[in-house]
Amino acid sequence: MNRITTDEAYFAWFKSSLEKSKAFFYEHPSVFLSTTYLALSFSGLIYLYVLGRGVGVDIIKYLELVDFIMAFLATPTILYSSVVAIITSLITALLIKRHNKKQVKSEVHTEGWKSWIETYRMYYKINPLYLISCMILLLPSAYSIVVADLDAERILLGEGKTYQVDLVNPVSISEQPKLRFDHLKLVTETERFSFFYSVELKQVLLITRDNIASVQLASQGYDN
């Protein structure tokens, strides 16, 4: 690789790398799909971790293998975050491309310390394709953290849908057996467990799914 000293050469490097990447993924599409799936699953785990921490329970500890693999599918927020991340990355790339064209047309060469601010000099040693790839992979996780914090706060404030849950077998709460819980907020569900936040008890209830007889949503019928 020749030494990069201008933005024009830097973007030429990006174009060359992009063409090579296209050819590689065209020949090995499974690598692209696997990487994307792994990134989304990781984002799903981050969402569940932050959400659980926000409401006071370690959700990750109760996950099984299938929950790890399907984390982002069970949480639509992750898919929304990924779409936003991709759109943000594309818009950023478009803005950078336009800025680069203006720099080339202006024929003004910045020198000295200003070149570190007005050009991409600080990134000349890093392949721009890697930077954009990292942005696409990391942004979903960043959005997941923000959304999980907001969802946890909303649950603690008692906002959203309210459920009533009837159980098959009673559970002990403060040494009192209970077969029904009212005023519950659904936190999340896994393969084996349902996590509800009790507005009355101010705590998260961990209920095995096979012990749930019915779930009633306010103003609707029963969901068995």
VEXKEZA-426807 format. One record per residue (C-alpha): residue in three letters; x, y, z. Coordinates in Angstrom, 1 decimal. Layout:
% residues N
<vovo r="ALA" x="X" y="Y" z="Z"/>
...
This chain:
% residues 224
<vovo r="MET" x="0.0" y="0.0" z="0.0"/>
<vovo r="ASN" x="1.3" y="3.4" z="-1.0"/>
<vovo r="ARG" x="1.5" y="6.1" z="1.7"/>
<vovo r="ILE" x="-1.7" y="8.1" z="2.0"/>
<vovo r="THR" x="-1.2" y="11.8" z="2.2"/>
<vovo r="THR" x="-4.4" y="13.4" z="0.8"/>
<vovo r="ASP" x="-8.1" y="12.9" z="1.2"/>
<vovo r="GLU" x="-8.4" y="12.1" z="-2.5"/>
<vovo r="ALA" x="-5.9" y="9.2" z="-2.1"/>
<vovo r="TYR" x="-7.7" y="8.1" z="1.0"/>
<vovo r="PHE" x="-11.1" y="7.8" z="-0.7"/>
<vovo r="ALA" x="-9.4" y="6.1" z="-3.7"/>
<vovo r="TRP" x="-8.2" y="3.5" z="-1.1"/>
<vovo r="PHE" x="-11.7" y="3.2" z="0.2"/>
<vovo r="LYS" x="-13.1" y="2.6" z="-3.3"/>
<vovo r="SER" x="-10.6" y="0.0" z="-4.0"/>
<vovo r="SER" x="-11.2" y="-1.8" z="-0.7"/>
<vovo r="LEU" x="-15.0" y="-1.7" z="-1.3"/>
<vovo r="GLU" x="-14.7" y="-3.3" z="-4.7"/>
<vovo r="LYS" x="-12.5" y="-6.1" z="-3.2"/>
<vovo r="SER" x="-15.0" y="-6.6" z="-0.3"/>
<vovo r="LYS" x="-17.9" y="-6.8" z="-2.8"/>
<vovo r="ALA" x="-16.1" y="-9.5" z="-4.7"/>
<vovo r="PHE" x="-15.3" y="-11.5" z="-1.5"/>
<vovo r="PHE" x="-18.9" y="-11.4" z="-0.1"/>
<vovo r="TYR" x="-20.3" y="-12.2" z="-3.5"/>
<vovo r="GLU" x="-18.2" y="-15.4" z="-3.5"/>
<vovo r="HIS" x="-18.8" y="-16.1" z="0.2"/>
<vovo r="PRO" x="-22.3" y="-14.7" z="1.1"/>
<vovo r="SER" x="-22.5" y="-16.9" z="4.2"/>
<vovo r="VAL" x="-19.7" y="-14.9" z="5.8"/>
<vovo r="PHE" x="-21.7" y="-11.7" z="5.4"/>
<vovo r="LEU" x="-24.9" y="-13.3" z="6.7"/>
<vovo r="SER" x="-23.1" y="-14.9" z="9.7"/>
<vovo r="THR" x="-21.4" y="-11.7" z="10.6"/>
<vovo r="THR" x="-24.6" y="-9.7" z="10.4"/>
<vovo r="TYR" x="-26.5" y="-12.3" z="12.5"/>
<vovo r="LEU" x="-23.7" y="-12.3" z="15.1"/>
<vovo r="ALA" x="-23.8" y="-8.5" z="15.3"/>
<vovo r="LEU" x="-27.6" y="-8.4" z="15.7"/>
<vovo r="SER" x="-27.5" y="-11.1" z="18.4"/>
<vovo r="PHE" x="-24.8" y="-9.2" z="20.3"/>
<vovo r="SER" x="-27.0" y="-6.1" z="20.2"/>
<vovo r="GLY" x="-29.9" y="-8.2" z="21.5"/>
<vovo r="LEU" x="-27.9" y="-9.4" z="24.5"/>
<vovo r="ILE" x="-26.8" y="-5.8" z="25.2"/>
<vovo r="TYR" x="-30.4" y="-4.7" z="25.2"/>
<vovo r="LEU" x="-31.5" y="-7.4" z="27.5"/>
<vovo r="TYR" x="-28.6" y="-6.7" z="29.9"/>
<vovo r="VAL" x="-29.2" y="-3.0" z="30.1"/>
<vovo r="LEU" x="-33.0" y="-3.5" z="30.4"/>
<vovo r="GLY" x="-32.6" y="-6.0" z="33.2"/>
<vovo r="ARG" x="-30.1" y="-3.8" z="35.0"/>
<vovo r="GLY" x="-32.6" y="-1.0" z="34.7"/>
<vovo r="VAL" x="-35.4" y="-2.9" z="36.4"/>
<vovo r="GLY" x="-33.2" y="-4.7" z="38.9"/>
<vovo r="VAL" x="-32.8" y="-8.2" z="37.5"/>
<vovo r="ASP" x="-30.0" y="-10.1" z="35.7"/>
<vovo r="ILE" x="-31.9" y="-11.3" z="32.7"/>
<vovo r="ILE" x="-28.7" y="-12.7" z="31.0"/>
<vovo r="LYS" x="-28.3" y="-15.2" z="33.9"/>
<vovo r="TYR" x="-31.6" y="-16.9" z="32.9"/>
<vovo r="LEU" x="-30.9" y="-17.1" z="29.1"/>
<vovo r="GLU" x="-30.5" y="-20.5" z="27.4"/>
<vovo r="LEU" x="-28.6" y="-21.1" z="24.2"/>
<vovo r="VAL" x="-31.7" y="-20.5" z="22.0"/>
<vovo r="ASP" x="-32.2" y="-17.2" z="23.8"/>
<vovo r="PHE" x="-28.7" y="-16.1" z="23.0"/>
<vovo r="ILE" x="-29.1" y="-17.0" z="19.3"/>
<vovo r="MET" x="-32.6" y="-15.5" z="18.9"/>
<vovo r="ALA" x="-32.2" y="-12.5" z="21.2"/>
<vovo r="PHE" x="-32.7" y="-9.8" z="18.5"/>
<vovo r="LEU" x="-35.7" y="-11.7" z="17.0"/>
<vovo r="ALA" x="-37.4" y="-11.7" z="20.3"/>
<vovo r="THR" x="-36.8" y="-8.0" z="20.7"/>
<vovo r="PRO" x="-38.1" y="-6.0" z="17.7"/>
<vovo r="THR" x="-36.2" y="-2.9" z="19.1"/>
<vovo r="ILE" x="-33.0" y="-4.5" z="17.9"/>
<vovo r="LEU" x="-34.2" y="-4.7" z="14.3"/>
<vovo r="TYR" x="-35.4" y="-1.1" z="14.5"/>
<vovo r="SER" x="-32.0" y="0.0" z="15.9"/>
<vovo r="SER" x="-30.2" y="-1.9" z="13.1"/>
<vovo r="VAL" x="-32.2" y="-0.2" z="10.4"/>
<vovo r="VAL" x="-31.5" y="3.2" z="12.0"/>
<vovo r="ALA" x="-27.8" y="2.3" z="12.2"/>
<vovo r="ILE" x="-27.6" y="1.4" z="8.6"/>
<vovo r="ILE" x="-29.5" y="4.5" z="7.5"/>
<vovo r="THR" x="-27.2" y="6.7" z="9.7"/>
<vovo r="SER" x="-24.1" y="5.1" z="8.3"/>
<vovo r="LEU" x="-25.3" y="5.6" z="4.7"/>
<vovo r="ILE" x="-26.2" y="9.2" z="5.3"/>
<vovo r="THR" x="-22.8" y="9.7" z="7.0"/>
<vovo r="ALA" x="-21.0" y="8.1" z="4.0"/>
<vovo r="LEU" x="-23.0" y="10.3" z="1.6"/>
<vovo r="LEU" x="-22.1" y="13.5" z="3.5"/>
<vovo r="ILE" x="-18.5" y="12.5" z="3.6"/>
<vovo r="LYS" x="-18.5" y="11.9" z="-0.1"/>
<vovo r="ARG" x="-20.0" y="15.3" z="-0.8"/>
<vovo r="HIS" x="-17.5" y="17.0" z="1.5"/>
<vovo r="ASN" x="-14.7" y="15.2" z="-0.3"/>
<vovo r="LYS" x="-15.9" y="16.4" z="-3.7"/>
<vovo r="LYS" x="-16.0" y="20.0" z="-2.5"/>
<vovo r="GLN" x="-12.5" y="19.7" z="-1.1"/>
<vovo r="VAL" x="-11.2" y="18.4" z="-4.4"/>
<vovo r="LYS" x="-13.0" y="21.1" z="-6.4"/>
<vovo r="SER" x="-11.7" y="23.9" z="-4.2"/>
<vovo r="GLU" x="-8.1" y="22.9" z="-4.8"/>
<vovo r="VAL" x="-7.2" y="24.3" z="-1.4"/>
<vovo r="HIS" x="-4.6" y="22.2" z="0.4"/>
<vovo r="THR" x="-4.6" y="22.5" z="4.2"/>
<vovo r="GLU" x="-1.3" y="22.2" z="5.9"/>
<vovo r="GLY" x="0.0" y="22.2" z="9.5"/>
<vovo r="TRP" x="-2.3" y="21.5" z="12.5"/>
<vovo r="LYS" x="-5.4" y="22.6" z="10.6"/>
<vovo r="SER" x="-5.0" y="19.5" z="8.3"/>
<vovo r="TRP" x="-5.9" y="17.3" z="11.3"/>
<vovo r="ILE" x="-9.2" y="19.1" z="11.7"/>
<vovo r="GLU" x="-10.2" y="20.0" z="8.1"/>
<vovo r="THR" x="-9.2" y="16.7" z="6.5"/>
<vovo r="TYR" x="-9.2" y="13.0" z="7.4"/>
<vovo r="ARG" x="-5.5" y="12.9" z="8.1"/>
<vovo r="MET" x="-5.9" y="11.2" z="11.5"/>
<vovo r="TYR" x="-7.5" y="8.2" z="9.7"/>
<vovo r="TYR" x="-5.0" y="7.9" z="6.8"/>
<vovo r="LYS" x="-3.5" y="4.7" z="8.3"/>
<vovo r="ILE" x="-6.9" y="3.1" z="8.9"/>
<vovo r="ASN" x="-8.8" y="1.6" z="6.0"/>
<vovo r="PRO" x="-12.0" y="3.7" z="5.7"/>
<vovo r="LEU" x="-14.0" y="0.5" z="4.9"/>
<vovo r="TYR" x="-13.1" y="-0.7" z="8.4"/>
<vovo r="LEU" x="-14.4" y="2.5" z="10.0"/>
<vovo r="ILE" x="-17.7" y="2.3" z="8.2"/>
<vovo r="SER" x="-18.1" y="-1.4" z="9.0"/>
<vovo r="CYS" x="-17.4" y="-0.7" z="12.7"/>
<vovo r="MET" x="-20.0" y="2.0" z="12.6"/>
<vovo r="ILE" x="-22.6" y="-0.3" z="11.1"/>
<vovo r="LEU" x="-21.8" y="-3.0" z="13.7"/>
<vovo r="LEU" x="-21.5" y="-0.8" z="16.7"/>
<vovo r="LEU" x="-24.4" y="1.6" z="16.2"/>
<vovo r="PRO" x="-27.1" y="-1.0" z="16.7"/>
<vovo r="SER" x="-25.5" y="-1.7" z="20.1"/>
<vovo r="ALA" x="-25.4" y="2.0" z="21.0"/>
<vovo r="TYR" x="-29.0" y="2.4" z="20.0"/>
<vovo r="SER" x="-29.9" y="-0.7" z="22.0"/>
<vovo r="ILE" x="-28.4" y="0.8" z="25.2"/>
<vovo r="VAL" x="-30.4" y="4.0" z="24.8"/>
<vovo r="VAL" x="-33.7" y="2.3" z="24.0"/>
<vovo r="ALA" x="-33.2" y="-0.3" z="26.8"/>
<vovo r="ASP" x="-32.7" y="2.6" z="29.3"/>
<vovo r="LEU" x="-35.8" y="4.3" z="28.1"/>
<vovo r="ASP" x="-37.9" y="1.0" z="28.2"/>
<vovo r="ALA" x="-36.7" y="0.3" z="31.7"/>
<vovo r="GLU" x="-37.6" y="3.8" z="32.9"/>
<vovo r="ARG" x="-41.0" y="3.5" z="31.2"/>
<vovo r="ILE" x="-41.7" y="0.2" z="33.0"/>
<vovo r="LEU" x="-40.7" y="1.6" z="36.4"/>
<vovo r="LEU" x="-43.0" y="4.5" z="35.9"/>
<vovo r="GLY" x="-45.9" y="2.1" z="35.2"/>
<vovo r="GLU" x="-46.4" y="3.2" z="31.6"/>
<vovo r="GLY" x="-47.5" y="0.8" z="28.8"/>
<vovo r="LYS" x="-49.7" y="-2.2" z="28.8"/>
<vovo r="THR" x="-50.9" y="-3.7" z="32.1"/>
<vovo r="TYR" x="-51.4" y="-7.4" z="32.6"/>
<vovo r="GLN" x="-53.1" y="-9.8" z="35.0"/>
<vovo r="VAL" x="-51.5" y="-13.2" z="35.4"/>
<vovo r="ASP" x="-53.1" y="-16.4" z="36.7"/>
<vovo r="LEU" x="-50.8" y="-19.2" z="37.7"/>
<vovo r="VAL" x="-51.2" y="-23.0" z="37.6"/>
<vovo r="ASN" x="-49.3" y="-23.5" z="40.9"/>
<vovo r="PRO" x="-49.1" y="-20.8" z="43.6"/>
<vovo r="VAL" x="-45.8" y="-19.0" z="44.4"/>
<vovo r="SER" x="-44.8" y="-17.6" z="47.7"/>
<vovo r="ILE" x="-44.5" y="-13.8" z="48.1"/>
<vovo r="SER" x="-43.6" y="-12.6" z="51.6"/>
<vovo r="GLU" x="-44.5" y="-16.1" z="52.8"/>
<vovo r="GLN" x="-48.0" y="-15.8" z="51.3"/>
<vovo r="PRO" x="-49.1" y="-18.1" z="48.5"/>
<vovo r="LYS" x="-50.4" y="-16.3" z="45.4"/>
<vovo r="LEU" x="-52.2" y="-17.6" z="42.3"/>
<vovo r="ARG" x="-52.9" y="-14.2" z="40.7"/>
<vovo r="PHE" x="-50.9" y="-11.1" z="40.1"/>
<vovo r="ASP" x="-52.5" y="-7.8" z="39.0"/>
<vovo r="HIS" x="-50.9" y="-4.6" z="37.7"/>
<vovo r="LEU" x="-48.0" y="-6.2" z="35.9"/>
<vovo r="LYS" x="-45.7" y="-4.8" z="33.2"/>
<vovo r="LEU" x="-44.1" y="-7.2" z="30.9"/>
<vovo r="VAL" x="-40.3" y="-6.8" z="30.9"/>
<vovo r="THR" x="-39.4" y="-9.5" z="28.4"/>
<vovo r="GLU" x="-39.8" y="-13.2" z="27.8"/>
<vovo r="THR" x="-37.3" y="-16.0" z="27.2"/>
<vovo r="GLU" x="-37.6" y="-19.7" z="26.2"/>
<vovo r="ARG" x="-38.5" y="-20.7" z="29.8"/>
<vovo r="PHE" x="-39.3" y="-17.5" z="31.8"/>
<vovo r="SER" x="-41.5" y="-14.5" z="31.7"/>
<vovo r="PHE" x="-40.3" y="-11.4" z="33.4"/>
<vovo r="PHE" x="-43.0" y="-9.1" z="34.8"/>
<vovo r="TYR" x="-42.6" y="-5.9" z="36.9"/>
<vovo r="SER" x="-45.1" y="-5.6" z="39.7"/>
<vovo r="VAL" x="-46.3" y="-2.1" z="40.1"/>
<vovo r="GLU" x="-47.7" y="-3.0" z="43.5"/>
<vovo r="LEU" x="-44.7" y="-4.9" z="44.8"/>
<vovo r="LYS" x="-42.1" y="-2.6" z="43.1"/>
<vovo r="GLN" x="-40.1" y="-5.7" z="42.0"/>
<vovo r="VAL" x="-39.6" y="-8.0" z="39.1"/>
<vovo r="LEU" x="-41.4" y="-11.3" z="39.2"/>
<vovo r="LEU" x="-39.7" y="-14.3" z="37.4"/>
<vovo r="ILE" x="-42.4" y="-16.8" z="36.4"/>
<vovo r="THR" x="-41.8" y="-20.0" z="34.5"/>
<vovo r="ARG" x="-43.9" y="-20.0" z="31.4"/>
<vovo r="ASP" x="-45.3" y="-23.5" z="32.0"/>
<vovo r="ASN" x="-46.7" y="-22.2" z="35.3"/>
<vovo r="ILE" x="-48.8" y="-19.5" z="33.6"/>
<vovo r="ALA" x="-52.4" y="-20.5" z="33.3"/>
<vovo r="SER" x="-53.5" y="-17.3" z="31.6"/>
<vovo r="VAL" x="-52.5" y="-13.7" z="30.9"/>
<vovo r="GLN" x="-55.1" y="-11.0" z="30.7"/>
<vovo r="LEU" x="-54.4" y="-7.7" z="29.0"/>
<vovo r="ALA" x="-56.5" y="-4.7" z="30.1"/>
<vovo r="SER" x="-59.7" y="-4.3" z="28.2"/>
<vovo r="GLN" x="-59.0" y="-7.6" z="26.2"/>
<vovo r="GLY" x="-59.7" y="-11.3" z="26.7"/>
<vovo r="TYR" x="-57.4" y="-13.9" z="28.0"/>
<vovo r="ASP" x="-54.2" y="-14.9" z="26.3"/>
<vovo r="ASN" x="-53.5" y="-18.5" z="27.2"/>
